[in-house]
Amino acid sequence: MFCASCAIFAFASDGEAPPHFSDGRFHNNYPHDSKQSFWLWKWEELREGVPKPPPGGWKIPHMKADAAALRANTTEPTVTWIGHATFLLQLAGKNILTDPQFSARASPVSFAGPKRLVPLPIEIDELPRIDVVLISHNHYDHLDVDTVKRLAARADGGPLFLVPLGLKEWFAGLGIDRVAEYDWWETRVEGPLTFTLVPVQHWSKRTPWDTNKTLWGGWAIEGGGLKVLHTGDLGYSQDAKDIGERAGPFDLALIPIGAYAPRWFMKTMHVDPVEALAVRADVRASRAIGMHWGTFENLTDEPMDEPPRELAAKRAAAGLGVDAFDVMKVGETRKIEKGTANARP
């Protein structure tokens, strides 16, 4: 963490800081409500309680991933939901992991914190060779130490990690050096694929001392005649329209639909299903899949199985079909289809 902070301050002192960096910290592009008190939220939870699982537990749809088929696939464009914000994308013959989190908890410690609710659909050593790992930001449910160390140490060769500004030194502290960091709208061409870090409204933090010392964002991926967007975490803002205008349209967008309650606390950083539908329209995605739900228990305060129900109700109210914005089972693989060119949903 100390090294990462040094890198950021050196970057700022060179006079090359972007407009979204000042006073040693990164900032969002557009004005928004101030972040509310974390401790007030925790006090509300203590006072009012958190949703309890129904009899028989939360019924989160899940299945075992077909690891052999994923390893054998070199031509078909597919998306596999591993859980939360972690997807395996197979595009243009390459294998991409987003925000890989394969640990039992989304936490800095192994004995406490949000616990994985459903079993992993595939283990790290069952994955095909991973060419690129995309990191959206440094929160524990999106960037896990044990996971990235295991990926980097794989016998078939560690992947290239593409990360937002400030995180390269964090990886170096783990002994991982196949890392490249990017500012918003910067692009990396890697073989047949083009990756662009796009701005979203969010924040970063791993310790009490490093709030917003590293950047955050989503990733636009283009290759094999297809365009895919992984938004990372985001609150609703003008950034989504900017992404649609500058990088869209997309054949597929992976957009959070969970971790939105209580609304007074989460609104600036996490969209709810209504806002997720607006994000899909803004980024000009023909199809969207909901992520960031059903994986880690007690991460936020809505019932674990509520986000897809809310999405379905709001989607129907908007007159959209299930193909426009759907959810997947944990472990499910789907083909990535070509969308309607230049569609503005």
Salt bridges, closest charged atoms under 4 A:
GLU45 OE1 - LYS42 NZ 2.77
GLU48 OE2 - ARG47 NH2 3.34
GLU76 OE2 - LYS335 NZ 3.37
ASP99 OD2 - HIS142 ND1 2.64
ASP131 OD1 - ARG129 NH1 3.06
ASP141 OD2 - HIS84 NE2 2.74
ASP141 OD2 - HIS142 NE2 3.36
ASP141 OD2 - HIS292 NE2 3.35
ASP146 OD2 - ARG150 NH1 3.90
ASP156 OD2 - ARG154 NH2 2.65
ASP183 OD1 - HIS20 NE2 2.64
GLU190 OE1 - ARG188 NE 3.03
ASP233 OD2 - HIS137 NE2 3.47
ASP233 OD2 - HIS142 NE2 3.06
ASP233 OD2 - HIS202 NE2 3.46
ASP233 OD2 - HIS270 NE2 3.32
ASP233 OD1 - HIS292 NE2 2.91
GLU245 OE2 - ARG344 NH2 3.21
ASP251 OD2 - LYS338 NZ 3.70
ASP272 OD2 - ARG263 NE 3.26
GLU275 OE1 - ARG263 NH2 2.53
GLU275 OE2 - LYS267 NZ 2.60
ASP282 OD1 - LYS241 NZ 3.56
ASP305 OD1 - ARG309 NH1 3.12
GLU310 OE1 - LYS314 NZ 2.88
ASP326 OD2 - ARG334 NH1 3.03
GLU332 OE2 - ARG334 NE 2.81
